[in-house]
Amino acid sequence: MIGDIVHIDFLERTEFKEFLTALSSENESVLGYHYPSYLQMLEKTGIGKFHGVVLKEEKTEQIFGFLPGFLKSSEIGSVYSSMPFFGPNAGLLMSRSRSNYFEALTAALNCLENSFDRTSMISASFYTPFHHEELLSNYHESLPQALRVDKFTSFIKLDELQLSTSLQYDIRKALKSGVEIKAVNDAESAQAIYDIYIQNCIDYGIPPKSKECIDMLVSQSSSSGNTESYVASVDGKVIGGLIMIYSEKTASYYLPCSIHEYRSYQPTTLLIKHSMDLCIERGLTFWNWESSPSKDSGVFKFKQKWGSQEGQYQVLIKPYKEESFFRELGASKIASYFPHFFVFPFNLLS
């Protein structure tokens, strides 16, 4: 097999798009985050520089594997991460029918390692794939010295979706309150979603995504084929929003938001139900809730109300510096130099 480093322009090649479409149709671990439009958005909005690996058959040069990732450089050095913005979003993506996952993962990691400027590297972090817990041991063997951080996510198999009595009540309440859902892709709606979202981030201490990120995702809704944006309104006033990112099999719950004073109207519940109905119509099989702050959080409990299942994944971090380097920097400086990247476990800094 051959491993090649690829940059953002490669993702527009027909050979890559055909590979990704075919893989997405059979593997739920391929998410909308791996599609060119989303990866291009991350690079265009300054999150980092795309730095992926494709694996090809040596004789035919046909692509059979893809390891997405980003590099972020600053005055103190460079970091690599499978996918910024966190979640079980990446790892090596390849067909379930292939039996040589460990060999392929090792080849991809070696290709990546050889591409790094060792003098500037600070750390590299790798997320294991969505709904692929059986592959964890491959990552442990390929990255034996890496630090491991255990994480959990929530998901629903859409063909098993059954709404609880309380959710049915909340949906009826939203409808009786006059909440209306509409798909959007205009600048005014993007601004409305962003205004609500940024206030939610302030209220709950969440690091926000940029306005440019929100604007680009909303503007490419529908036309990109793997992004949809919705607003919930009452009497013409936008009181909530939802951005969803899709692949062929999996819908990812990307960005929900609602005005606190209107939460009794249940706009988020109705937005989710509306989106789930469309996903089922489209033949998608998984609803990916992403991770939650903790199992005690209201976010996690809300997801559980929908009958969610729990999945495990890990972040594996390979430091290129001594632990003292990270301790001296501290969490706030690490976050300021490399926003949205998993650089080093903060719990090891104290």
Solvent accessible surface area in square Angstrom, and as a share of the most:
residue,aa,sasa,rsa
1,M,68,0.31
2,I,54,0.28
3,G,27,0.26
4,D,52,0.27
5,I,50,0.25
6,V,9,0.05
7,H,81,0.36
8,I,30,0.15
9,D,118,0.61
10,F,18,0.08
11,L,0,0.00
12,E,87,0.39
13,R,130,0.48
14,T,91,0.53
15,E,74,0.33
16,F,0,0.00
17,K,84,0.35
18,E,111,0.50
19,F,25,0.10
20,L,4,0.02
21,T,73,0.42
22,A,63,0.49
23,L,9,0.04
24,S,0,0.00
25,S,66,0.43
26,E,76,0.34
27,N,1,0.01
28,E,11,0.05
29,S,1,0.01
30,V,0,0.00
31,L,0,0.00
32,G,0,0.00
33,Y,7,0.03
34,H,0,0.00
35,Y,34,0.13
36,P,13,0.08
37,S,27,0.17
38,Y,4,0.02
39,L,0,0.00
40,Q,36,0.16
41,M,0,0.00
42,L,0,0.00
43,E,47,0.21
44,K,136,0.57
45,T,21,0.12
46,G,45,0.43
47,I,15,0.08
48,G,10,0.10
49,K,111,0.47
50,F,0,0.00
51,H,14,0.06
52,G,0,0.00
53,V,1,0.00
54,V,0,0.00
55,L,0,0.00
56,K,24,0.10
57,E,57,0.26
58,E,116,0.52
59,K,199,0.84
60,T,97,0.57
61,E,100,0.45
62,Q,123,0.55
63,I,12,0.06
64,F,15,0.06
65,G,0,0.00
66,F,0,0.00
67,L,1,0.01
68,P,0,0.00
69,G,0,0.00
70,F,0,0.00
71,L,35,0.17
72,K,42,0.18
73,S,80,0.52
74,S,37,0.24
75,E,154,0.69
76,I,50,0.25
77,G,9,0.09
78,S,13,0.08
79,V,1,0.00
80,Y,1,0.00
81,S,1,0.00
82,S,0,0.00
83,M,2,0.01
84,P,2,0.01
85,F,26,0.11
86,F,85,0.35
87,G,2,0.02
88,P,1,0.01
89,N,7,0.03
90,A,0,0.00
91,G,0,0.00
92,L,3,0.01
93,L,2,0.01
94,M,6,0.02
95,S,22,0.14
96,R,110,0.40
97,S,102,0.66
98,R,72,0.26
99,S,120,0.77
100,N,38,0.20
101,Y,24,0.09
102,F,83,0.35
103,E,99,0.45
104,A,0,0.00
105,L,0,0.00
106,T,44,0.26
107,A,27,0.21
108,A,0,0.00
109,L,16,0.08
110,N,81,0.41
111,C,22,0.13
112,L,1,0.00
113,E,30,0.13
114,N,126,0.65
115,S,44,0.28
116,F,18,0.07
117,D,85,0.44
118,R,145,0.53
119,T,120,0.70
120,S,36,0.23
121,M,3,0.01
122,I,0,0.00
123,S,0,0.00
124,A,0,0.00
125,S,0,0.00
126,F,9,0.04
127,Y,2,0.01
128,T,2,0.01
129,P,3,0.02
130,F,1,0.01
131,H,59,0.27
132,H,14,0.06
133,E,74,0.33
134,E,110,0.49
135,L,20,0.10
136,L,32,0.16
137,S,61,0.39
138,N,25,0.13
139,Y,1,0.00
140,H,41,0.18
141,E,111,0.50
142,S,23,0.15
143,L,16,0.08
144,P,86,0.54
145,Q,157,0.70
146,A,13,0.10
147,L,56,0.28
148,R,119,0.44
149,V,33,0.19
150,D,108,0.56
151,K,70,0.30
152,F,33,0.14
153,T,5,0.03
154,S,1,0.00
155,F,10,0.04
156,I,5,0.03
157,K,65,0.28
158,L,5,0.03
159,D,128,0.66
160,E,104,0.47
161,L,35,0.17
162,Q,154,0.68
163,L,38,0.19
164,S,44,0.28
165,T,113,0.65
166,S,57,0.37
167,L,0,0.00
168,Q,80,0.35
169,Y,122,0.47
170,D,17,0.09
171,I,20,0.10
172,R,117,0.43
173,K,75,0.32
174,A,0,0.00
175,L,104,0.52
176,K,171,0.73
177,S,39,0.25
178,G,36,0.35
179,V,6,0.03
180,E,124,0.56
181,I,36,0.18
182,K,127,0.54
183,A,60,0.47
184,V,12,0.07
185,N,78,0.40
186,D,65,0.34
187,A,87,0.67
188,E,143,0.64
189,S,12,0.08
190,A,3,0.02
191,Q,70,0.31
192,A,24,0.19
193,I,0,0.00
194,Y,38,0.14
195,D,72,0.37
196,I,14,0.07
197,Y,17,0.07
198,I,44,0.22
199,Q,89,0.40
200,N,15,0.08
201,C,5,0.03
202,I,120,0.61
203,D,76,0.40
204,Y,127,0.48
205,G,67,0.64
206,I,85,0.43
207,P,100,0.63
208,P,60,0.37
209,K,35,0.15
210,S,46,0.30
211,K,73,0.31
212,E,89,0.40
213,C,0,0.00
214,I,0,0.00
215,D,45,0.23
216,M,44,0.20
217,L,0,0.00
218,V,0,0.00
219,S,70,0.45
220,Q,30,0.13
221,S,1,0.00
222,S,68,0.44
223,S,97,0.63
224,S,40,0.26
225,G,49,0.47
226,N,5,0.03
227,T,1,0.01
228,E,32,0.14
229,S,0,0.00
230,Y,4,0.01
231,V,3,0.01
232,A,0,0.00
233,S,20,0.13
234,V,17,0.10
235,D,147,0.76
236,G,73,0.70
237,K,98,0.41
238,V,37,0.21
239,I,0,0.00
240,G,0,0.00
241,G,1,0.01
242,L,1,0.01
243,I,0,0.00
244,M,0,0.00
245,I,0,0.00
246,Y,1,0.01
247,S,6,0.04
248,E,86,0.38
249,K,44,0.19
250,T,0,0.00
251,A,0,0.00
252,S,0,0.00
253,Y,21,0.08
254,Y,23,0.09
255,L,3,0.02
256,P,49,0.31
257,C,4,0.03
258,S,6,0.04
259,I,38,0.19
260,H,116,0.52
261,E,133,0.60
262,Y,54,0.21
263,R,78,0.28
264,S,63,0.40
265,Y,70,0.27
266,Q,43,0.19
267,P,2,0.01
268,T,30,0.17
269,T,2,0.01
270,L,13,0.07
271,L,1,0.01
272,I,0,0.00
273,K,45,0.19
274,H,61,0.27
275,S,0,0.00
276,M,0,0.00
277,D,56,0.29
278,L,58,0.29
279,C,1,0.00
280,I,82,0.42
281,E,139,0.62
282,R,116,0.42
283,G,50,0.48
284,L,12,0.06
285,T,52,0.31
286,F,18,0.07
287,W,0,0.00
288,N,0,0.00
289,W,2,0.01
290,E,25,0.11
291,S,40,0.26
292,S,14,0.09
293,P,110,0.69
294,S,45,0.29
295,K,97,0.41
296,D,122,0.63
297,S,21,0.13
298,G,56,0.54
299,V,76,0.44
300,F,16,0.07
301,K,118,0.50
302,F,52,0.22
303,K,5,0.02
304,Q,72,0.32
305,K,81,0.34
306,W,3,0.01
307,G,56,0.54
308,S,13,0.08
309,Q,69,0.31
310,E,69,0.31
311,G,4,0.04
312,Q,79,0.35
313,Y,7,0.02
314,Q,19,0.09
315,V,0,0.00
316,L,0,0.00
317,I,0,0.00
318,K,64,0.27
319,P,43,0.27
320,Y,51,0.19
321,K,70,0.30
322,E,133,0.60
323,E,73,0.33
324,S,74,0.48
325,F,57,0.24
326,F,1,0.00
327,R,109,0.40
328,E,156,0.70
329,L,29,0.14
330,G,20,0.19
331,A,40,0.31
332,S,92,0.59
333,K,111,0.47
334,I,3,0.01
335,A,48,0.37
336,S,82,0.53
337,Y,57,0.22
338,F,2,0.01
339,P,57,0.36
340,H,35,0.15
341,F,12,0.05
342,F,31,0.13
343,V,4,0.02
344,F,6,0.02
345,P,7,0.04
346,F,100,0.42
347,N,116,0.60
348,L,62,0.31
349,L,24,0.12
350,S,124,0.80
